[in-house]
Amino acid sequence: MQKENKSIYCLILIGVMIMAAGIEVFFAPSGFVAGGATGLGIVLDEIAKKNFGFTIPLWLVNILWDIPLLILSRKKIGTVFFKRTVFGCIAFSIALFIAEFLPVYKGDLILICLFGGTFVGVGAGLVLRNMGATGGTDLAAALIHEIFPKISVAQSIFVLDSIIILLGMAIFGIEQGMYAIASVFLTSKWVNAILQGVSISRGALIISKEWKQIGNTLLQQADRGVTAFHGKGLYSNEEKEILLCVFTANELVKIKEIVSEIDKNAFVLITDVTEVLGEGFHEM
């Protein structure tokens, strides 16, 4: 295993540990069924306790769910991704076992929703950012797509998770189910934030007759690179130069002041930039 791969596997391990903590500390004790194999495990555990007097640990359900899916998907996904998925599945099951010994929180449902969703979202984001997976409904959905190409992976995940969430509602009640759905939304936001990065950069497109002066001033005073490219107004039929400048969020006021001082009639389009790679920002 190369040095780079070691760091990737370490991050996947950290991710599954955070996920497991969120599930075992917040979700499972309060009956929050947010889909996935662990959601199904929470449902099965509750049924077993009420009707048969024994418990079914989540780590066991996770293993029993993932083993057949991994066997079936062996030749359908790439070797590197398969290895990371196997590692993620095993590590997640072990993390769920260890997390059983953590103190649980069974207080305010809003706090459970917020903290549980955050833990699971951050953990899942770390796993996915490093091209890993923990099996569950994602892997099942990928296999369904292979067998029935007309059904997309996203549709399969939605259907599978919806069935599990509805089972959770039937067992734990509608209120728990509604909070679980809210936690799924929060989890998805954290996953996107980890995958795409929290936007701390802005981009500006500037159209002005004083484009040369604005560009030079931005270079000198803001110390930011500026690119000029040619454009044409379809309404006015005029040839125009358009400036493109990317900068950090805390430089926004300074950029606007520079443009305004030179040309108050300039047209400025400012937008969020999800990720910037290169000199002055993050390394490639």
C-alpha positions as CSV (number, residue, x, y, z in Angstrom):
1,M,0.0,0.0,0.0
2,Q,1.5,3.3,-1.1
3,K,1.9,6.2,1.2
4,E,-0.9,8.1,-0.5
5,N,-3.2,5.1,-0.2
6,K,-2.4,4.8,3.5
7,S,-3.7,8.4,4.1
8,I,-6.8,7.6,2.1
9,Y,-7.6,4.5,4.1
10,C,-6.9,6.4,7.3
11,L,-9.5,9.1,6.3
12,I,-12.0,6.4,5.4
13,L,-11.4,4.9,8.8
14,I,-12.0,8.2,10.5
15,G,-15.1,8.7,8.5
16,V,-16.7,5.4,9.4
17,M,-15.9,6.0,13.1
18,I,-17.7,9.3,13.1
19,M,-20.6,7.7,11.3
20,A,-20.8,4.9,13.8
21,A,-20.7,7.3,16.7
22,G,-23.6,9.3,15.2
23,I,-25.7,6.2,14.7
24,E,-25.0,4.5,18.0
25,V,-25.0,7.6,20.3
26,F,-27.9,9.5,18.7
27,F,-30.0,7.6,16.1
28,A,-30.3,4.0,17.4
29,P,-31.3,4.8,21.0
30,S,-34.1,7.1,19.9
31,G,-35.4,5.1,17.0
32,F,-34.2,7.4,14.3
33,V,-34.4,5.3,11.1
34,A,-32.7,7.3,8.4
35,G,-32.5,4.6,5.8
36,G,-29.5,2.4,4.9
37,A,-28.5,-1.0,6.3
38,T,-28.1,0.5,9.8
39,G,-31.7,1.9,9.6
40,L,-33.0,-1.5,8.8
41,G,-30.9,-2.8,11.7
42,I,-32.5,-0.4,14.1
43,V,-35.9,-1.6,12.9
44,L,-35.0,-5.3,13.2
45,D,-33.5,-4.8,16.7
46,E,-36.7,-3.2,17.9
47,I,-38.8,-6.0,16.5
48,A,-36.6,-8.6,18.1
49,K,-36.6,-6.9,21.5
50,K,-40.4,-6.5,21.6
51,N,-41.4,-9.9,20.3
52,F,-38.5,-12.3,21.0
53,G,-36.6,-10.8,23.9
54,F,-33.2,-10.5,22.3
55,T,-31.2,-7.8,20.5
56,I,-29.7,-7.7,17.1
57,P,-26.6,-5.6,17.0
58,L,-26.2,-3.1,14.1
59,W,-22.7,-4.3,13.2
60,L,-24.1,-7.8,12.6
61,V,-26.9,-6.5,10.3
62,N,-24.4,-4.4,8.4
63,I,-22.1,-7.4,7.8
64,L,-25.0,-9.7,6.8
65,W,-26.3,-7.1,4.4
66,D,-23.0,-6.3,2.8
67,I,-21.4,-9.7,2.3
68,P,-23.7,-10.9,-0.5
69,L,-23.7,-7.5,-2.1
70,L,-19.9,-7.4,-2.2
71,I,-19.8,-10.9,-3.7
72,L,-22.2,-10.0,-6.4
73,S,-20.5,-6.7,-7.2
74,R,-17.0,-8.0,-7.3
75,K,-16.7,-8.0,-11.1
76,K,-19.0,-5.0,-11.6
77,I,-17.0,-2.2,-10.0
78,G,-13.4,-1.2,-10.4
79,T,-10.7,-3.0,-8.4
80,V,-9.6,0.1,-6.5
81,F,-13.1,1.1,-5.6
82,F,-13.9,-2.5,-4.6
83,K,-11.0,-2.7,-2.3
84,R,-11.9,0.6,-0.6
85,T,-15.6,-0.5,-0.4
86,V,-14.5,-3.8,1.3
87,F,-12.3,-1.9,3.7
88,G,-15.1,0.6,4.4
89,C,-17.7,-2.1,5.0
90,I,-15.4,-4.0,7.4
91,A,-14.2,-0.9,9.2
92,F,-17.8,0.4,9.5
93,S,-19.0,-2.8,11.1
94,I,-16.1,-2.8,13.6
95,A,-16.7,0.9,14.3
96,L,-20.4,0.1,15.0
97,F,-19.3,-2.7,17.4
98,I,-17.0,-0.3,19.3
99,A,-19.5,2.5,19.3
100,E,-22.0,0.3,21.2
101,F,-19.9,1.0,24.3
102,L,-20.2,4.8,24.0
103,P,-22.7,6.7,26.2
104,V,-26.0,7.3,24.5
105,Y,-28.1,10.5,24.3
106,K,-31.8,10.2,24.5
107,G,-32.8,13.7,25.1
108,D,-34.3,16.4,22.9
109,L,-35.3,15.1,19.4
110,I,-34.1,18.3,17.7
111,L,-30.6,17.9,19.2
112,I,-30.6,14.2,18.2
113,C,-31.5,15.3,14.6
114,L,-28.9,18.0,14.5
115,F,-26.0,16.2,16.0
116,G,-26.8,12.7,14.6
117,G,-27.3,14.2,11.1
118,T,-24.0,16.1,11.4
119,F,-22.0,13.2,12.6
120,V,-23.3,10.8,9.9
121,G,-23.0,13.5,7.2
122,V,-19.4,14.5,8.1
123,G,-18.4,10.8,8.3
124,A,-20.0,9.8,5.1
125,G,-18.6,12.8,3.4
126,L,-15.0,11.8,4.4
127,V,-15.6,8.3,3.1
128,L,-17.0,9.4,-0.2
129,R,-14.4,12.2,-0.7
130,N,-11.7,9.5,-0.6
131,M,-13.6,7.3,-3.1
132,G,-14.7,4.8,-0.5
133,A,-18.1,3.4,0.5
134,T,-19.7,1.6,3.4
135,G,-22.0,-0.7,1.3
136,G,-25.6,-0.4,2.4
137,T,-28.3,0.7,0.1
138,D,-25.8,2.5,-2.2
139,L,-24.2,-0.8,-3.2
140,A,-27.6,-2.5,-3.5
141,A,-28.8,0.3,-5.8
142,A,-25.7,0.0,-8.0
143,L,-26.5,-3.7,-8.4
144,I,-30.1,-3.0,-9.2
145,H,-29.0,-0.6,-11.9
146,E,-26.7,-3.3,-13.4
147,I,-29.7,-5.7,-13.7
148,F,-32.3,-3.1,-14.7
149,P,-30.4,-0.3,-16.5
150,K,-33.5,1.8,-16.9
151,I,-33.7,2.3,-13.1
152,S,-31.1,4.8,-12.1
153,V,-28.9,4.4,-9.0
154,A,-30.5,7.5,-7.4
155,Q,-34.0,6.1,-8.0
156,S,-33.1,2.8,-6.4
157,I,-31.5,4.5,-3.4
158,F,-34.6,6.6,-2.9
159,V,-37.0,3.6,-3.1
160,L,-34.9,1.4,-0.8
161,D,-34.3,4.2,1.8
162,S,-38.0,5.2,1.7
163,I,-39.1,1.7,2.4
164,I,-36.7,1.5,5.4
165,I,-37.8,4.9,6.7
166,L,-41.5,3.9,6.4
167,L,-40.8,0.8,8.3
168,G,-39.2,2.9,11.0
169,M,-42.3,5.1,11.1
170,A,-44.5,2.0,11.5
171,I,-42.3,0.8,14.5
172,F,-41.3,4.0,16.2
173,G,-44.1,6.4,15.2
174,I,-44.6,9.3,12.8
175,E,-42.8,11.9,14.9
176,Q,-39.6,9.9,15.0
177,G,-39.9,9.3,11.3
178,M,-40.3,13.0,10.5
179,Y,-37.2,13.9,12.6
180,A,-35.4,11.1,10.8
181,I,-36.3,12.6,7.4
182,A,-35.0,16.0,8.6
183,S,-31.8,14.4,9.7
184,V,-31.4,12.8,6.2
185,F,-31.7,16.3,4.7
186,L,-29.0,17.6,7.1
187,T,-26.8,14.6,6.4
188,S,-26.9,15.3,2.7
189,K,-26.0,18.9,3.2
190,W,-22.9,17.9,5.2
191,V,-21.9,15.3,2.6
192,N,-22.1,17.9,-0.1
193,A,-20.1,20.4,2.0
194,I,-17.4,17.8,2.6
195,L,-17.3,16.7,-1.1
196,Q,-17.4,20.1,-2.6
197,G,-15.9,22.2,0.1
198,V,-17.5,25.0,2.0
199,S,-17.4,28.0,-0.3
200,I,-14.9,30.6,1.0
201,S,-14.1,32.0,-2.5
202,R,-16.0,34.3,-4.8
203,G,-15.7,35.0,-8.5
204,A,-16.5,38.2,-10.3
205,L,-17.2,39.0,-14.0
206,I,-16.8,42.7,-14.6
207,I,-17.9,44.5,-17.7
208,S,-16.8,48.1,-18.0
209,K,-15.4,50.6,-20.5
210,E,-12.6,51.2,-18.0
211,W,-11.7,47.5,-18.0
212,K,-7.9,48.2,-18.3
213,Q,-7.8,50.5,-15.3
214,I,-9.9,48.2,-13.2
215,G,-7.8,45.2,-14.2
216,N,-4.5,46.9,-13.4
217,T,-5.9,48.2,-10.1
218,L,-7.1,44.8,-9.0
219,L,-3.6,43.4,-9.9
220,Q,-1.8,46.0,-7.9
221,Q,-4.1,46.7,-4.9
222,A,-5.9,43.4,-4.4
223,D,-3.0,41.3,-5.5
224,R,-5.3,39.0,-7.4
225,G,-4.9,37.6,-10.9
226,V,-7.3,39.0,-13.5
227,T,-8.1,37.5,-16.9
228,A,-9.6,39.5,-19.8
229,F,-11.6,37.9,-22.5
230,H,-13.5,39.3,-25.5
231,G,-17.3,39.5,-25.6
232,K,-20.1,41.2,-27.5
233,G,-23.4,42.6,-26.2
234,L,-26.2,41.2,-28.3
235,Y,-28.5,44.1,-27.5
236,S,-26.1,47.0,-28.1
237,N,-24.0,45.0,-30.6
238,E,-20.9,46.5,-29.0
239,E,-17.5,44.8,-28.6
240,K,-16.6,44.5,-24.9
241,E,-13.8,43.2,-22.7
242,I,-14.9,41.0,-19.8
243,L,-12.7,40.7,-16.7
244,L,-12.7,37.5,-14.6
245,C,-11.3,37.7,-11.0
246,V,-11.4,35.0,-8.3
247,F,-10.8,36.0,-4.7
248,T,-11.5,35.0,-1.1
249,A,-14.8,36.0,0.6
250,N,-13.2,38.5,2.9
251,E,-11.8,40.4,-0.1
252,L,-15.3,41.0,-1.6
253,V,-15.8,44.5,-0.1
254,K,-12.4,45.6,-1.3
255,I,-13.0,44.3,-4.9
256,K,-16.4,46.1,-5.0
257,E,-14.8,49.3,-3.7
258,I,-12.1,49.2,-6.4
259,V,-14.6,48.7,-9.2
260,S,-17.0,51.4,-7.9
261,E,-14.3,54.0,-7.5
262,I,-13.2,53.6,-11.1
263,D,-16.6,53.1,-12.8
264,K,-19.9,53.3,-10.9
265,N,-21.7,52.1,-14.1
266,A,-19.7,48.9,-14.4
267,F,-21.7,45.7,-14.6
268,V,-20.5,43.2,-11.9
269,L,-21.6,39.6,-11.5
270,I,-20.4,38.0,-8.3
271,T,-20.9,34.3,-7.6
272,D,-19.9,31.6,-5.1
273,V,-17.0,29.4,-6.2
274,T,-17.2,25.9,-4.8
275,E,-13.5,25.1,-5.1
276,V,-10.4,26.9,-6.5
277,L,-7.2,25.0,-7.2
278,G,-4.0,26.8,-8.2
279,E,-1.6,29.5,-7.1
280,G,-2.9,31.7,-4.3
281,F,-5.6,29.1,-3.3
282,H,-5.4,25.4,-2.8
283,E,-2.8,23.1,-4.3
284,M,-3.9,20.8,-7.2
